[in-house]
């Protein structure tokens, strides 16, 4: 009797183990991209739990503020932070203007004009980071109800940060540009050379498919090219910090360091895109064909 | 401890999940607060190792899935990799259970460290198969070493708490015939 019960237990255990092993393996291997639609249960859990993370993070800001503004330097430190932020925003505006000016010159010679995609921004605070230090992923305190959607682009005054890969009504999870799951079509601003940016293990990015003959130099700026339907054109991604040219092959390997310090982010801007409805319809058809479901 | 009854197991796993959620929330928010953002970690591996080392139940795979699913709310790493790895580790533990005992804190530390290494090897293999890039594996190894030592240090203190949750009183590895 006991043997029979034990045998039955063993069979049940084996069956459940194999079932879940297969289930997990299939899920892991079939995951094509990192974008996630949250289920109702996940939404409820995150909306309940993330405010606690936000509360703890708020304590961090308060303590920092106390130390910086009252113990270290009264007022001077606060003013300095505001001025640095303002300078950064103005530098970004100037950068975008010069990029628009260059683009106008090219379009005039071709007798063809493109509309720059208009967008609004939503300011958000970083409330938590991924529970594993291996991943450069963080959570912000704005979500669907603030106009954010999956794959909404996230920037700061300095440059590109990443995009939204998961969200609920009030919170969003951001995948940063140094994660290997993210691919960005970029170009070297000075020589207009296109390449593909992807994160590497050193929290920087590799830029591939740059022809070997293109004269990239150290500290060249790399910007988004606008291809790929996710990132608008002209956003500053980083600067070239390493160039490797192989003896054989037709391309060179370039390492790009992000301009944004992703470990010290506290506030970000999320681009709430208000795009041409015709273009949106085109993108939705393309996304459906490639099997990507995006809101 | 033998948990044949799924209902009693669900009560214990619910308490374990609450424990997991608290630790995940605190570590993902508090460690950056005190300047240790580079060493963020989660205790989900420890909870799964506890299940493998201390609990005998035909539903252990379900418990592992639940732990990983709730943990996935706080990380980009989805539940699949952790579930797969956790079940494999628990199967391995059930094979070698006769030669493992957790009588002392030192043994608990060593066993948890050993199985964390095995966990890392499995995860590294899966990452390599997915990304085809060894540099990520080396980067993870550098992060893994200090974090795993911390988790192993915590294990002799957390296991008694989990013993209370799961009503497990044995210091030896359970007498599991399954």
Interface residues (C-beta under 8 A of the other chain):
Chain A: X6 X9 X10 X12 X13 X16 X17 X19 X20 X21 X23 X24 X25 X27 X28 X31 X34 X36 X42 X45 X46 X49 X52 X53 X56 X57 X59 X60 X63 X127 X128 X129 X130 X131 X132 X133 X134 X135 X137 X165 X173 X175 X179 X180 X181 X200 X201 X202 X263
Chain B: X4 X21 X24 X25 X26 X27 X28 X29 X30 X32 X33 X37 X38 X39 X40 X41 X42 X57 X58 X59 X60 X61 X62 X64 X65 X70 X71 X73 X74 X75 X76 X77 X78 X79 X80 X81 X83 X84 X87 X88 X90 X91 X126 X131 X133 X135 X136 X138 X139 X140 X143 X147 X177 X178
